[in-house]
């Protein structure tokens, strides 16, 4: 390779060229392990360019092209037996290296080498057993955990904190830092030294969260551990910008917008919803076609590109919903105020008119800016009562004049739903957990979240809108963020077939599976609990949906074009594409070259960051649900429940109660026999009696433990 390959380029493309050449250099067959100094000498990098050269090498490290070994030599991953992955810690002391595209690696306790949950690590593969691999952590690349929540314990010469996360070992606190704190206090600790093979982590106490005897200390601890306390408020720059945002629509702002203030337009949400970002209306033409109008809050009008408000929205990525609380993406002055489509108040909107045939086909559509005034704020429960003729005198008085509009909405929603189902869209009817808190923040009930066809009306309207908008802007070839969902892995579908064989069912054509094959599986279950269990397994067999600047289709919806357009108050990708759409409407789709380049770069960047923030929000929400479930179930230790077997593993079975709470049953807590796990059928089989337990079986179980610390609920079969 010639030395001048890296220097004979214009300043404009020098960086990109150097990066490309270096990548090829590392991946080439002639490359020999070299230090930074040796590589710089080989390519004759001028002294003035060394800073840029360092930056490129750092990027290649972050991108997983190379890593630095103990001798400070750059080693390509492709030429080593090392795997770059994320460490997932288990409470028993071992863990797994989670590989994005490949089999995960088991890591025993002795081979962790100081790695902690969520760390990005390098793993040396020690052994392979078929598809299973065992490895050793050789290097921690990036630390995930910066601080820890735990209970403080004091001794004469030092202290230590016992983390509430049982995957983390005790953290040493020096005598100087420990002297101001008391036994039993729950504290937040900043890690100052990470654990190694021979020593514990060290830390410094940052703050006191409360006392271990506080009834709500576990929820408070979890809240602080995710830094949600820091997200309750917004920074001063954001607050200053909010002062300049009006809470009423001005005459100037209405100019150039379609006036729909006289139309009958409705919001339908949960009764306690305050951030109302979508509203709808439906009309029926004489020829049987429908006109569906969907109005979405024009958030990008208020959240401008180069503002602290926009910067904060990007960083948050999404609103986080935990029991009794919302951590919003946008301040309440916007989310509950001027951006919320409150009834009787003029609001700015990005609107979509769709002409839909009696068969559910979209015959035409138009996206435009509008000013609206919502006629009525409605709730799911009341709408359901109206469309099913369950209204009482009071409800008839409140909703009577709108009933025909609601029945028309129901009519169109059923048509759209039937069309989607017929074409192979996978409808997951897995009940969500609804945790009910009282005014004191105590759990008073856990139940399946009530879903009716009133919810379905809005879901169908939002789905078709997202598809229409995605297709329209795909063909306009503008920078955009799409919602994509890739085909499931063949191996996961084979595993799913093993479970389905217990029901004498099978997915055909798994090498090139069509969504309809999975959709039809779910139609074979009349029993709702069986359907819930299998729906969960079908969902687990599929890849996670994510955001992308490329339009790659949505497998689960069987949609070639799909995006998230309808919730800009709580999701940043929606807000971003609103900005693109608004600018295209203002400029007749004409963009300057530098604008297009900037938005293309942003689309790629925000798609990636929003996907990560969505995963983070989901984890937080699940952790809170798990915590509240264990708190609630502590009240029922010794009680018996009807349950369904929802998962079987080599170490026990998982069951699901009718209230959606899930728990674990170890082999020792299954009476009558010694049970063995049959991997080929995913069954437990009694050694002496041949009694079988399979997924979907109905069992009677007694609650024996509900551990708030580990968030684990244990049962025994009776």
N, C-alpha and C positions, 0 to 999 in steps of 0.2 A: 504493500500500500504506500503510495507516494506521500511525502510529507506535506506537499502543497495542497492536498485535498481539503485541508481545513482552513487555509488562509487565502486562497485565490477566489474569494467571493466578495460581493459587495457587502457593505456594512448592514444593509437592510435584511439580507437573508443569512448572514453569517451564523447567527445563533442556531437557527433551525437546521442548517446544513451540518454544522459541527455535531449537533445532537444525533442526526441521522447517521453520519459517518461513524461516530463513536459507538452507536448501537450496533451497526454492522461489524465494526472492529471487534467488539466483545463477543458477538455471536459467530464470528468467523472461525473456521477450522484451524487457522494458523495462530490464533491468539494464545499467548502464554501468560500465566498469572503475573501481573505487574502492579507496582505501586503508582500512586498519582504522579510522583516525580518522574518515574520512568516513562509513563504514558505522555506526559507533557513534553518530555525530551524527544520522544519518538516523533511526535507531530510538530515539533519546533514551535510550540505555542509562545508567542511574544509575551514579555512580562506584563504589558498593558492589558492583555486579554486573560490573564490567569484567574482573575475574579470571575469572569464569565465561564471559564473552563470549570472552575470549582462548582459553580451553580448547576451546570449541565450534569456533572457527575452526581451531585446530590439528587437531582431529579431522576436520574436513571436508577439510583438506589431506591427512591420512594416508589417508582413505577414497577419495581420488582425485576429489573433487567440484571442487576449485579448486586453483590453485597461485599463488604469488607471483611476479610478473615482476620485472624489474630495477628498476622504479619503485615496488616495494612495493605494487602493485595486485593485487587478487584476480581471477584470470582463470579462468572455468569451462572445464574441458577440452572440454566439448561445443561450445564456441564458438571453438575454436582448431584449428589444424592440428598440434597437439602430441599426442604419444602417450606415455602413461605405461607404462613397461615395465622389464624387468630385462635388464641388459647381460650378454651371453655373449661373453667374449673368446676369440680364436683366436690360436694361436702365431705366425701370419704377421703379426700386427699389427692386423688388422681385427676386426670382431665383428658381433654381431646384437643387436637389441633384441627380446627375446622377449615377445610380446603374448599375454596369456591367452586372449582371445577375438578373434582376428583374425590377419592375416598378419604374420609377423615382419619387422623392418626391417633391411636391410643397412647397416652403418656402416663407412665406409672409415677407414683409419688417420689421415688428416688431420682427420677429423670426430669423433674419439673424445672430445676435450676433457677428458682426464684421467680418464675413466671406467675403472673396473677391474671384473674379473669379479665378477658377483653384485650389483653396485650397482643400486639402483633409480634410474632416470633418466627425464628428459624428453627426447623426441626430436622434432625438427622434421622433418617429411617434406619432402624436397627434390624427389624425382622418383618417379613411379610407372610401372612397365612391366608392364602387365597386372596380374597378382597380386603381382608383385615390387615392393618399395618400397625406396628409399634415403633415409637420413636423417642428421641431425647432432645430436649431443648438445648440448642448450642448458643443461642443469642436472643435477647429480647430487643427487638428493633424499635418499638414504640410502646410506651407505657400508657395504659388506658385509665387506671385508677390513680388519681392525684390526692384524694382525701377519703377518709373512712369514717363511718359512724359506728360507735360502740359504747360499751359500758366500762367506765373507769374503775380500776382496782388499784389500791395504793398499798405500798409496803414502806419500810423504813427508809431505804436508800434509793428507791425508784418507783415507778408505777408502770402499769401497762393497760392497754385498752383491748377488750375482748369485742371484736367486730360483730355486728348483728348479721352480717353476711358470713355464714359459716364456712365458706370456701376460703376465707382469709384468716391466716393465723394471727395470734396476739401481736400487738405492736408495742415495742418498748418506748417508754417515756422517761426522760432523764429526771433526776431528782429536782433540778432547778425548775423544770417545767411542771412537774407533778405537784409541787408543794401548795399551790393555790386551789387544788381540786379535791373533792370528797369522794369516798367510796359510793358506788351506785349511781353516780351522775352519768347521764348519757351525753357524750361529747362528740364533737367533730374534730378529727385529727388530720393534719396535713402531713403527708409522708415526706420525710426528709432524707431517708435512706431506704432503698428497696431491698427486699430479702435476697440473700444469696444461698448457695447450697449449705453453708455452715452457720448462717446467722439470721436472726429475725429482722423484720423491718423495724425502722425507728421513725418516730413522729413527734410532732409538736401540736398540742391542743390549741385549736383555733377558737372554739366557742362551746358554750354549754347549751344543749338542746332542752334538757329537762331532767327530771328525776325518774329513775326506773319504776317507781311506784305510780307515776302518772298514768291514768287509764288510757290516754290517747298517745302515749310516748312512742309506740311502735309506728303509728301513722305519721307522727311528727318526724321521727327518725328517717323513715323512708322518703318523706317529702324533702328533707334537707339533703339527704344523700344524693338526690338527683338535682340539687341546686334549684329546686322549684321555688324556694323562698326568694331567690334572687331574681326570678322571672315574674314575680307578682306585680312588680312595678316596672316602669319604663324609664330610661335614662333622661337626663335633663335636656339634652338636645331634642329628643322626641317630644318632650313636654312643651318645649318652646315652639316647635313647629305646629303642635296641636292648637295653640292659641290663634293661629292664623287660618284655621279651617272652620268655616261657618257651620252652623247646625241647621240652617235652612237653605233651600235651593233659591238662588237669585235669578232674576229675569235674564241676566247676561248668560248664565250657565245653561239656560233652556234653548238658547239660539242654536239652530242647526239640528235640533232633535225633534223626533216625531212625538207629538202630543197624544198620549194615551191616558190622560188623567180622567177622562169620562168613561173609560172602559170598566167593566166588571172584572176585577182582578183579585185573586185570593192568594194568601199564604196559608200553607197547611204544614204544621210542625208539631213537635211535642208541646204540651200545654205550657211548660215553663221556659220554652225557648225565648231568648232575647236577641240573638244574632240572626236575623231573618234575611238570608241573602238570595232567596229564590221565590218567585211568585208566578202564578199561571192563570191562563184563561183558555176556554175551549168554545168554539162555535161550530155548528154543523150547517153545511150548505144544502141547498135544495137537491143537488145531485147525489147526496150521501157522503161527500167528502167532508173531512174535518179540517178546521184551522186551529192548530195548537200554537199558542203564543207563550213563550217562556221568557220571563224578565229576571235578569240577574243584576244584583247591585253593582253599579259602576265604581268599583273600589279604586281602580287605577286613575280615575279622575282626581282622587284625593291623595293617593300615595304615589307621588312623583318619583321618577327614576333616581335622581341624584339628591336624595334626602336621607336624613338619619332614620326617618320612619321606614323607608324602604330597606335600608341596610339592616335594621332590626328585624323586619319581616323575613328577609333572606336568612338571617342567622337562626331564627326560630323555625321557619319552614312550615310549621303547622300548629294548630291549636292542640292542646293536650287535655283530654277529658278524663278526670278521675272522680270517684264518688263524691258528690257534694261540691265540686269545684271545677272550674275551667281555667287553664292557663292559656290566655288568648294569644294568637299570633299578632293581632292588632289591638291597640288600646280600646277601652270600652267607649270612649268618645266617638270612635268610628264604628266598631263592631256592633254596639248596641244603640248608637246614635245615628249620625247622618248617613251611614252606609246601610243601616238596617231598614228593610222595606216595611216600616211601621204603617199600620192602617191609618188612613185619613191624612197622611203627610206626603207632600210631594217629594219624590226621590228620583235621582238619576239612575239610568239603567242601560245595560247592554242587552238588547232584546233579540230574540230569534222567532220569526214567524215560519211555521211549517204547514204546508198543505199535505194532508195525509189521506189516502184512500180508505175505503171501507175494509180493505184487506191489510191495512197497516203499512202500506208502501208510501214512502216520502216522495211526493210528486214535484215538490219545489220548496225552496226555502230562501229566506232573506235575513241577514244579520244587520242590525242598525242600532243607532243610539236613540234612546227614548227618555221621556220624562213621564212618570206614572204616579198614581195615587191609589194604593191598595184599598179595595173596598171593605174587606173583612179579614181579620186574623182568625184563622180556624185551627182547631187541634185535631190530631189523628183520632182520638177516642170519640169525639163528638161527630166528626164526619162519618166515621164507621157506623155509628148509631143511626145517622140520617139515611145513608145509602142502604142500610139493612132494615129500614122501617122500625127502628127501636126507639125513636125519639118520644119523649114525654111532652107534656104541655109546655113546659119551660123551654125545652130545646126546640120545639116547633116554632115557638114565638121568636127565638133567637135566629134560627137557621131557615125557617119556612120559605122565605123569599128567594133563598139561594139553592133550594133543593134540586130544582131542575138542572141547574148548572153543575151541581155535584154528580148527579146521575149521568149527565153527559160525559163528565170526566171519567167516571167509572167505566162507561161504555167504551171509550177510546182506549183507556188503560188496559182493559181486557183484550181488546183487539191486538194491541202492541205486544202484550205478554204472550198471547197465543202464537203470534208470528215468530217471536224470539224463540220460544220453546220448540216450535215446529222445525226451525232452522238449526237447532242444536245448541242453543245457549244453555249453559249449565246453571241451573237455579239452585243455589245452596240455601236450604231453609234451616240452618243450624241456629238454635235459639241462643241469643246472647244473654249473659248474666246481668241481671238488673239488681244492683245493690241499693237498698233503701236505707237512708240515714234519717235519724230524727234531728231536731233542732240543736241538740248537744253534740252531734257528730257520731252518735252511737249507732251501730248496725241493728236495725229492727226487723229486717226481712231480706231474704235473697230469693229471687224468683226469675223465671224466664222473662226476658224483656218482651212486653206485649207488642206483637206485630200483627196488623190487620191489613185488609186490602186498602184501607185509607193510606197506609204507608206505601203500599204497592203503586198507588196512583202516582204519587210524587216520584218514586223510584223509576217508573216507566218513562215518565216525562223527562226526567233528567238524563236517563240513559240515551234516549233518542236524540236529545239536544246535543249531548257530548259527541255522539257519532256524527251528526250532521255538521257540527262546527269543525271537527277534526278532518272530515273529508273535504270540506270547502277550502280550508287553509292548506291542506296538503297539495291540492291542485294549483293553488296560488303560489306555491313554492316559496313561502315566507319562513323565516326562522320560527320554530314552534317547539313546544314540549308536548309529547304524546304520552298517553298511558298505555304501556305495553305489557303483554303477558305471553311468555314463550311456551312452546309445547312441553309437556312433561317428559322426563327422562324415561327411556324404555325400561330401565331396571326398576324404577319405582312402580311402573305399571305392572310389571311382573309380580312384584310384591303384593300389589293391590289385588291381582287375580288370585293369589293364594288365599286372601281373606274372603274374596267373593265366592270362592269355591265352596265355602261352608254354606252358602245360600244357593248353591247350584247355578251360579251366575259367572259370566266371563266376559271380559272386554276383548273384542276382536280387533285385529289390525293394529296392534300396539306399536309396530315399527313406524307407521305413519298415521297415528290415531287422529280421528276427527272428534271435535267436541261433542257431537251428537252421540257417539258411542258411550261417553261418560254420562251424558245427560239421560240417556235411556235407562241406564243402570238404576238411577234414582227413582224412576217411575215404577219399579218392581216392588216397592215397599209400601204396604198399607199402614203397618205399625209405625207410628211417629218416632218412637225411641230407636227402633232399628234403622229407620231412615236417617235420623240424626247421627247415629254412630257411623254408618257407611258414608254419609255426606262428609263427616270429619275426615275419614280415611281418603276419600276421593280428593278432598282439599289438600291433605298432606302429601299426596302423590304429585301434586302440581307445583310448579315454580311460583315464587312470589311475583306479583305484579309490581312494576316499578315505572319510573319516569325515564324518558329518553328523548333526545332531540331527533331521533330517527323514527319513522312510522313503520313499526314492525308487526303491527296487528295485536289483537287481544284474543288469545286462545279461548279463555273461559266464556267470553261473550260471543265468540265466533264472529268477531267484528274486524274487518280489514282496517278500519280507521276508528280511533278512539282517543279521547283526551279528557282531562278534567277542566271543565269550563265553568261549572255551576256553583262553586263554593269559594269565591275569591276572598271572603272574610276570614276563612280558616285554613286555606291551603295556598302556598306561594305559587305553584305552577299555574293555577287558575288565574292568579293576579298577573303573572308574567304574560300569559297569552292574551289576557284582556288588554294589556298595554300594546301588544303587537296588533291586535284587532282594531283598537281605537285609532292607532296611528295609520293603519291601512285605510280605515274609513275616512279619516281626515285628509289623507294624501292620495286617495284613489289608487291605493296599493303601490304608490311610487316611493321608494326609499333610496337615499344616497348610498353609495358603495360602502363608505365607512360605517354607516348605520347598520347595514345588513351584516357586515363583518362583526360589528360589536354585538348585535343581537344573536348571531349564530354562536359566538363564543359564550354569551350569557346562557343561551338555551342549553348548551352542553353542560356548563358548570352548574346551573341551577337544577337541572334534571338529576344530576349526581348527588348534589347536597340535599335536595328535597327527599330523594329516596332514602338517604341515610337518616335524616331527621324523622321521616315517617316510621322507619324501623325503631328508632329510639323511642318515639312517642308510644308505639305499640307495646314495647317492652315495659315502659313505665306504667301504662294503663293495665297491663296484665299483672304486673307485680302488685299494684294496689288492689286489684280484684282478688288475687290470691291471698293477700294479707287480710282483707276484710272477710273473706270466706273462712279463714282459720279462726279469726276472732269470733265470728258468729257461731261457728260449729262447736266451739268450746262449751257452749251452753247445752249441748246435746250429747255429751259423752255418756256412753252406756245405753243410748237410745238405738232402736232398730229402724232400718229404712229399706224400702224397695229400691233396687238399683239395677243398672244395666252394665254388663261388661263392655267397656269401650276400648280396651287395649290389653294385650297379653305380651309379656316380655320373658326373658330368661331368668328374671329375678322376682317376678310377681305379676299381679294383674291390677289394672286400673278400672275403677267403676265410676259411673255417673249417676247421681241422684236425680230425682224428678225436678228438683229446684236448680239444676245445672251444676251443682257443686261436684267436683271430682275428688276421688281419694284413692289410696293405695292399699292393696291387700298382699302381704308377703306370703310365700308358700307355707310358712309355719302357722299362718292364721287361716288356713283352709283345712277344715276337719275331715276325718274319715279315711285319710290315705296319705301316702307320700307321692307328691305330684312332680312329674317331669315335663319339661317344655319341649314340644315337638315343633321345630322350626319350619318343617316342610308344610305344616297345616296351620301354624300359628295357634296351636291348641295346648292346653294343659291336660295331661292324661295321668290318671291315678295308676301307680305301679301295680297295686294289688287288685283294685276294683275295676280298672279301666274306665272309671268315670271321667267324663270329658267336660272341660270348660272351654267355650269358644266365644269369640267376639259376638255380641248381640244377646248373649244369654241373660235371662232374668235371675237375679239372686236376692237373697235377704241378707243384709249386712248390719253389724253393730259397730257403732263408732267407738274406738278405743283410745284415740289420741288426736289432738288438733294442736300442732306446735306452731305458735306464732313466729318464733325465731326462724325456723327453717321453712315456714309456710307449707308444711306437709300435714295432710290429713290421712290418718290410718284407720282401716276397718278390719274386721274379721268376718268371715262368712259363717252364718249360723244355719 
